[in-house]
Amino acid sequence: MTMTLERRRTGVDIAVGVLLLIAGVILLGNVVFATVVSVLLLGWTALISGIALVVGTLLRLRSGASWTVALGGVVLAVLGLFILRNSAIGALTLTLIAGSMFLTTGLVRMFGASVVPEARALLLVSGLVSAGLGVWVLLNLTTATLTLLGTLLALQTLIEGVTLIAVGRVRPSSHQPGLPTVAPVVGDRSTV
C-alpha cells in the first residue's frame, strides 16, 4: 500500500503563516538583531547536538557504538562553544561561507547553462544573480556580516509564512489511492 501526499491548508496553517509573516517583518525591521539571533541559535543548536551525539554514543558503548560519531559530536560541541563565545567571529565566518556558496553556485549555474539548452536563459540569469550576490558579500564583509544572515533569516521567515497561508503544508492524503473521491450526498444516512 502506497501513501500519497497532498498539499492542504488548514486554519492552523493560516494562523502560523500570519505569525511567521509578523515575525519576518519584525526581523526585517532590525536585521542586525536577526543576525545575532541566528548566530546564537546556530551556536546553541551545535552545542546541544554535539553533547547529544557524545552522550548517545557513550550510552551505546557496549553495543558497538561508533567512535567517529562521538568525535563528530565533540567537534560539533566545540564549534557551538566557539560560536557562542565569539559571536562576531562566528557571524563573519558564516558570512564568508554564505558569500562563497553564492559565488560558487552562480558560477556552476552559468557554466551548466551550456549543458541544458532548454533552461539556458534561466540558468544564466540565476547564475549571474547568485555570483553577483556572492561577489558583493565577499567585497563588503563588514556590512554583510552585520546584515546578511539576518536578512536571509527574515526573508526565509516571510517566504514560509506566505507559503503556509497560500498553500498549506504537505500531509498524507485523506483518501486511498486508486479509489475515486466522491462527495457524500446531503441527507444520505449511510455517511453518518
Secondary structure, 3 states (H helix, E strand, C coil): CCCCEEEECCHHHHHHHHHHHHHHHHHHHCHHHHHHHHHHHHHHHHHHHHHHHHHHHHHCCCCCCCHHHHHHHHHHHHHHHHHHHCHHHHHHHHHHHHHHHHHHHHHHHHHHCCCCHHHHHHHHHHHHHHHHHHHHHHHCHHHHHHHHHHHHHHHHHHHHHHHHHHHCEEEECCCCCCCCCCCCCCCCHHHC
